[in-house]
Amino acid sequence: MSATRSHILVVDDEPNIRKLLAGVLEDEGFEVSTAGNGTEAQDVLAGHSVDLILLDVQLPGRDGLSLLQDWQEAGDSPPVIMMSGHATIDVAVKATQAGAMDFIEKPIGVERLLVSIGNVLRLGDLHRENTSLREALDTASGSASEIIGACAEIARLHEEIARTAFSEARVLITGENGTGKELVARALHAASPRAGRPFIKVNCAAIPSELLESELFGHERGAFTGAVATRRGKFELAQRGTLLLDEIGDMNPTTQAKLLRVLEEEEMERVGGEKTISLDVRIFASTNQDLEQHITDGEFREDLYHRLKVVPIHVPPLRDRTGDAALLAIHYLDHFCSVMGRPKRRLAEGAVRSLADYAWPGNVRELRNLMERLVIMTDATEIEAGDLDPLLAAGSSGVATSATGPLAEQLETFEQQVLSRVLARCEGKIDAAHRELGRDRVSLHRKLKRLGLA
């Protein structure tokens, strides 16, 4: 899916003005749609992604100010520049108060119009870039947004990101839970020509199967029970940007089939809708599962797999990143000390050895949580092995040797420990846990409830 020009919608009831403005804007390299009234404008907005609207005040039926107010209240409206041949200060003030970015009097001067359009589009790009950066910082906890590591595996990862970012190729990111797959996706987006555009993530495992299609593709009002209003899906929100399909291995077969068609045709319809919406979205997918095994088991479409896996990127587990555990630990200690206003901490030599010897089943996420806990729970400026070892032992996958009592009680205690660790790795997602354990979802949920884990 290739990047496209900015798309401008011209709404004016005079055909000559529509034709004149469309010609001027197309000569300047813009994609242009036109509408003669509010109904036609709504049709264009329903079927296309629009970056800016030139809206006349005087229109047949509903006037421009009324349309502007409705679009602002509905949210996610493109920016609007109002136009009028009967301009008054009162109308200009009302338009600005309603949310118009600028107000231009007719007859329209071309230079004045192009300057206004350029300013509004740049402002929109800055707003989208700031939103994307804030989301990245929130997700990665501030300074932790960088992919940190000095090992050969991370050097390779940086090289793959650099080589792939500037293409439009789809990327399949694989790796265990907690390795930083979303961080890789955000790094790819940030280094791409789409960096100023939206980065949208949808977790396919966290959304019930029956709602996932609506979440991705949106729906029309009345499409199903509870659809009280038209809603744009993640694909539309990601227009001209990037969409990350996280935990793609948990997508149900019906949605897999519809996603495949969307990837092939680069267009879609909302659930319950008939209008075709053209798409310009770069797709990343991520998973901690073996999709090739899922294909063999008949749980994942092979054609969809190859559509997604144009460029495969594997994020290595922390246990394979020689020397990086200590480097990451220092980074997170500094980060959390700064955030919490605590004195700086450092790692003693024994603590560094303990970090290197630990298997890190929860990967970087587990290490990050451990450093946060240490900053909260310890006052010493130097972290010793004795501070770390009890916490690492609690997170290890070994069987507790201190269990006593009847065999049934010991087995239940062990089962509770194992299920707790699996749930932690799966971030509390029962769908992911039942796949990892090879156990029926319903019976697993009953077991978790009985053990007080759900």
N, C-alpha and C positions, 0 to 999 in steps of 0.2 A: 504494500500500500504506500504510494508515494505521497510526499508532502505536496500541498496545493496552495494556490494563491488565496489571499484574503477574499472572503465572499461578502458582498454588499447587497442588501435588499433595498430597492428604491420603491417607495409606496407613494404614489401620486395619481390623482384621478385624471390628469391631462396626459393623453398619449404622447403628445409632442415633447413634453418635459421628460417623461419616462425615457423616450427614445434618445433625447439629447444627452441626459445624464448617463444613460447606459453606455452610449458611444464614447463619451469622455472618460469614464471610469475604465472601460475595457482597453482603451488606448493606453491608460496608465498601468495596465497589467492586472487589474482586479477581475475577479469573477463576479458577474452581476446577474441578479434576478429582479424582476419587476412585478408590481401588483397595483391594481387600480383602486382597491378598496380594502377594508379590514379583513373581509372573508378570504380574499385571495392572498393577503399577507399571511394569515394564519395557515393556509395550505402550504405556502412555501416554507414557513418555519417548522411545520410538522414533518416535512420530507427532506429538509436539508439543514446542514450546520451553517449558520450565518454569523459573521463576525461583527457586522455593524448594520444598522437600519437608518436610511434617510427617510423621514416620515413627514408627510405634509399635514398641516393642521386641518385644512378643509378637505373632507372626504365625504362621499355619499354614504348614507347610513351612519355608522359610528364615526365620530371625528377622531383626529389623530391624538388629541389629549386623552380621550377616553381609552383608546387602545394602549397608549403609553402607561397609563395608570394600572390597567389590567396586567400588562406584561411585568411591570415592576412588582406588583403584589404576588404574582405567580412565582417570581424568582427565576434565576438562571436566564434572564433575558439578555440578548446582545445589547451593547450600548446603542443609544439612539441620538441622532442629530435631527432636530425639528426644522422644518422649512415652512415658510408662509409668505404669500403675496399680499396679505392684509395684516401685517404685523403691527401689534401695539405693545407697549411696555407691559401692560397687564397680561397679555397672552404669553410673552416671553418669560415673565416671572412665573406664571403658572406652569409652563413647560419645564423650567429649571427646577421648580419645587417638586414636580412629578418625577424627576429623575433624568431629564434630557441632559446630555453632555454638552450640547451647544445649540444655538438657535441662529438660523441663517435666513435673511430676508431675500425674497425674490424681487427682481431677477437675480439669479445666483451668479456671482463671480466665480469663475473656474478656479483661479488661484486661491481665493478665500476658502472655497470648498475643499480643495486638496490639502491645504494646510490644516484645516479642522479635522479631516479624515485621518491624516497622518498622526496628529496629536492624540486623537481618541484611540486609534489602534495601538500606538506605542504605550499609552496608559493601560490599555487592556493587557498587553503583553507583560508589562511590569507587574500588574496585579496577579496574573496567573503565575508568573515566576516566583513572586513572593509567597503565594499560597503553596506552591509546590515545595519551596524551600522550608517553609514552616512545617509542612507535613513530614518532610524528610527529617528535620531536626527533632520533631516530636517522636517519630518512630525510633530514631537512633540515639535518643537522649543526648542531644547537643553535640559535644565534641566527639562523641563515639560514632559519628556518621561516616568516618573514613574506614576503609578496609585496611586494617592494621596487621602487619606481619613482616618478618624478614626472611622467612624460609623460601625455598625454591618453589614450593607449591603456590604460595601467594604471589610471587613474582610472575609465575605463569598466568595466574588469574588476572593480574593487572594487565598483562600483555593481551590476553584474550578480550578483555573489556575494551582496551584501546583499539584493537583491530575491528571489533564488531560494532562499536557504538555508532559510527558514522554511516553505517549501511542501514537499509530498511528491513533487513532479514529478521525473521522471527527467531526467538531464542528460547530453548528449553533449558532451564536451570535445575540441576539435580543436586541432592545432598541431604544429609541427615537433618533432623530437627535441630535448630539452634546454631546451624553453621553460618547463617547470614545470607540466605538466598535472596531475601527481599532487598538487602543492602546491595547486592550485586545488580539487581534489576534497577534500583534507583541510580546506581553509578552509571549504568549503561544509558539510562534516560538523560541524566545530567550532562553526559559527554556527547549527546547526540544533537542534531539540528532541531529536535523537538523540545529542547530543554526548557524553553519558555512556555511550553504548552502543558496541559494537565498530565499528571501521572496518577492514574486511577488503579486501585487494587481491589480485587474481589476474592474473598476466601471461599472457594467452592466447597470446602468441608464444613464450614460454619453455617451455611444457609441450607434449610430443608430442601430436599430434592424438588418438591412441588413448587417452590418459590424461586428456584435458581434461574429458570428461564426468564421470568419477569424481572429479576434483579439485573440480568445481563442485557436484555433487549428492551426493557420497558413494557408498558401496557397502555391500552386505551381505556378510557372510562367505560365501565360496564363489561370489561372483558371477562371478568369472573367475579364471584361473590366477594365483596369487600373492595373492589376496584372502583372507588367513588370518584376518582379523578385520573386524568391522563398523567402518566409518569414516565420520565425519560430513564432509560437504563444506563448501565455502566459504559456500554459502547458509545452511546451518544455523548455522555459526559466526558469521554476520553477523546472526542473528535480532535484531530490534528495533533494528538498527543500519544500517550502510551497506556496500554491496558495490561496489567499483570493478573493473570489467571493463576492464583495461588492454590496449591493442593489440587492440581488439575486431575490427579488420579482418582479423586473422590467424585468427579462429575458423573451424573447418571447417564445411561445410554441414550435417552431421548434428547437430552440437551447436547450430548456429544454430536449427534447427527445434525442438529440445527447449527451448532458452532461450525462444523465442517462446511456446511453450505455457505455460511457467512464468510468464512475464510476464503473459499473458492470464488465467490461472486463479489465480495467486498461491498455488500449491501445487505439490508435486513428489513423486516417489518416488526413493529411492536406486537406483543401478544394481543390478539383481538383486532389488529389493525390491517389495513389493506394497502396503505401508502408505502412505497419502497423508499428507504432512506439510504443514500450513498454514504459509505464510510471511508474515512482516512485515519486509520488507527494502527499503530505498530503494536504487535502482540508479543508479550513475553509470557511464558508459562513456567511454573515451578512445581516440584514434587519431591517428596522424600521416599516415594515408592518405586518399585521396579516395574515400569510401564510395559516392558517387553514381556515380563511374566504375566501381567494383566492381559496382554494381547493373547498370549497362549491360553489363558484361562477363559477367554471370551468376555472379559470385563472392560476392555478398552479397545477402541477402533484403531486398527493398524493404519488406515488412511489418514485419520486425524493425527496420529502420532508422528507420521512423516511430514505432515503439514506444519506441525509445531516445531519439530526438531530440524530446522534448517541449519541453525548453529547450536550445538550442544555445549553447555558450560557446566562443569562439575565443581562444586565447592567442597574442598577437602574437610574431613572431620578434624577437630583440634588435636586428637591423639596422633595424627600423621604430620602435624606441623611442628617439626623439631625446633625447640627453643621459643616458639611463639607464646606459650602459656605464660611465661614470666613477663614477656613484653606486654601482652594484653593485660595481665594483672596490674602491672605498674600504671598502665594507661587508665584503667578503671579506678584504681585507688586514687590517682590524682584527680580524676573527674569527680568522683563522689566526695572527696575531701573538699574540693572547690565548691560544689553544689551545696553541701551541708555546712560550710564554714568551719570545717575541722582542720586541725594542724596536718601537715603533710605526713604521709606514712611511707615507710620503705620496707622492702622485703629482706629478711636475713638470708644468709646462704642456705641454711637448712630448709627454709620455706620455699626457696627457688627449686631445690631438689624435690620437695614434696609435690610441687606443681607439675614438674616434669615427669614424675613417676605415676601420676594419677591418669586414669583412662578417659576421663571427661565424657561420660555417656550423654550428658546434656549439652556438650560442645561449648561454644562461646557464650551462649545464653546462660549456661550453668555457671561459668567462670564469672561473668558479669554480676550475677545475683550474689555469688559468694563474696566478691569484693565489696559490694554494697552492704552486705550483712556484717562484714568485718569492720567497716568504717562506723557502722551504727553501734556494734556491740563491744568493740575494744577501744581502750584509751591509749595503749602503747604506741609510740611513734615508730617502733620497729616490729614488724610482724614476724613472729618466730614459727618454726615448724609446729610447735605445740599449740599455737593458735589455730593452725590450719587443719592438722591431722584429724581432730574429732569431727570437724565439719565435712571433711572429705570422706571419712569413714561412714558418716550418716548418708552420704549421697552415693556410695559405692553399691555395686549390685551383688555383693556377697551376702550369704545367709547369716542372719544374726545368730551368734553362737551362745548367747546368754538366755535363749528361750527355755523356759521350764514349764512343768505342768503336764497334763495329759496330752497324748499325741495329737488329738483333734484340735486342741487349743493351740499347740505349737504350729500345726499346719495352717490354721486360720490366721495366726499372726504373720506367718511367712507370706501367705497369699495376700494379706492386706498390704504388706511392705512392697511386694512385687507390683500389685495393682497401683499403688500410690506412685511408684517410680514411673510406670508406663504412662499414667495419666499426666504426670508432670512433663514427661518428654513430649506428649501429644497435646500439651497446653489445655488439658481438660476436655478435649474433644473425644466423645465416646465413639464416633464413627471411625476416627483414626485409630483409637485404642483397640477396637474390636478387630480391625484388620491386622494390626501388629500381633495380637494375641491369637489370631485364628479362631475366634470364638463368636458365636451368634450374638448380635447386637442386643437383642431383647434380654437374653439370659445374662449377658454381661451387665446390663443396666440393673437387673434385679439383684445380682451379686453385689454391685457397688452400693446399692441402697441398703442392703442387709449389713454391709461392713461399715456403713456410715460415711462412704466416700462420694455419695451423690445425693 
